[in-house]
Amino acid sequence: MTNGLTALVIGGTRGIGLGLVEALLADPAYDRVIAAGRTVGGHAGLDRLTTTHGSRCDRLHLDLADEASIEAAATELQARAPALQLLINTAGQLHGDGLQPERRLADVRPERLLASYAINAVGPILVAKHFQRLLAHGERAVLATLSARVGSIGDNRLGGWYAYRAAKAAQNQLMHTAAIELARRARELIVVSLHPGTVETGLSAPFRGNVAAERLFTPAFAAERLLAVIAGLDRESSGRFYAWDGSEIPW
Ligand SMILES: NC(=O)c1ccc[n+]([C@@H]2O[C@H](COP(=O)([O-])OP(=O)(O)OC[C@H]3O[C@@H](n4cnc5c(N)ncnc54)[C@H](OP(=O)(O)O)[C@@H]3O)[C@@H](O)[C@H]2O)c1
């Protein structure tokens, strides 16, 4: 191994996260790419990547809904790799486990609002809380969290999807707030929220019937675009919200 870069992808087991793990492993600048999630053990896709990339492909157990698990994962990772140059948190939820995007006010349920908030907003800021020590090392590092354009209040013209929209809006506010604090003591650490576009994954499957083919991305394309956006970030980018094409999205 050389002194290359280390990247962690939380939610690296499926969808866009797995696409990012594959894309990062294809980049020789990265010595180590760690896929984190609840289902990393005995994972066929990650097993295949380990066969191809050997020890450059690493895994870490992390449940975003459990702060103790996030803290333990950060401690475990620090023992394996003292510094991270890139952390992308892709984990999120739109439907499943009782969650279903609301069409109307009458569909709003307190327990669904809280469940969406737990995974889409609380989890991401706890990742920032516990992994900041691996990212604040005085050299360029990026903490990117996958959000969604529907979380933009300024861009909301369609309505609906109360829980997911509100949880992603909260995620954006939490990450923006962390960016302000971290800029004071970790000036080389860039904190951003990213919108990946509409991507062909389990998350979007029930809702992409009306999406034109040219606007529906593969996870590999989304990963390539997101990594290009990340490569172009500088200190001035921190605290902002960018789409897959590099355009800035209003909060
Ligand atoms: N797909 C789109 O069109 C689209 C559009 C806009 C924004 N986004 C955002 O992009 C991100 C990735 O979406 P995706 O389409 O790739 O979704 P996906 O295919 O459903 O994958 C979701 C990922 O989140 C992980 N995850 C869920 N709950 C977790 C938990 N408690 N702890 C750890 N990991 C957990 C899953 O891992 P497990 O294997 O453990 O379940 C999985 O790797 C999400 O934040 C989503 O909101 C997606």
The ligand as an ORCA input file, in Angstrom:
! r2SCAN-3c Opt
* xyz 0 1
  N     -32.620      7.157     -5.621
  C     -33.010      8.411     -5.834
  O     -33.645      8.712     -6.868
  C     -32.688      9.489     -4.824
  C     -33.107     10.803     -5.111
  C     -32.812     11.815     -4.209
  C     -32.118     11.531     -3.045
  N     -31.738     10.247     -2.781
  C     -31.003      9.992     -1.526
  O     -29.835      9.282     -1.815
  C     -29.517      8.395     -0.736
  C     -29.272      6.980     -1.267
  O     -30.482      6.528     -1.838
  P     -30.580      5.175     -2.668
  O     -31.505      5.463     -3.769
  O     -29.240      4.639     -2.945
  O     -31.355      4.274     -1.606
  P     -31.359      2.676     -1.393
  O     -30.989      1.963     -2.622
  O     -32.682      2.403     -0.742
  O     -30.197      2.481     -0.333
  C     -30.341      3.029      0.928
  C     -29.098      2.728      1.728
  O     -29.303      3.230      3.046
  C     -28.877      2.225      3.952
  N     -29.574      2.328      5.214
  C     -30.899      2.447      5.442
  N     -31.137      2.457      6.760
  C     -29.930      2.330      7.363
  C     -29.510      2.274      8.704
  N     -30.384      2.334      9.739
  N     -28.187      2.142      8.977
  C     -27.288      2.071      7.971
  N     -27.619      2.121      6.676
  C     -28.929      2.241      6.389
  C     -29.211      0.935      3.247
  O     -28.448     -0.101      3.814
  P     -29.063     -1.512      4.293
  O     -28.456     -2.474      3.342
  O     -28.551     -1.628      5.687
  O     -30.555     -1.424      4.233
  C     -28.797      1.246      1.829
  O     -27.413      1.032      1.636
  C     -30.666      8.509      0.269
  O     -30.296      9.351      1.335
  C     -31.782      9.132     -0.545
  O     -32.654      9.890      0.268
  C     -31.996      9.211     -3.639
*
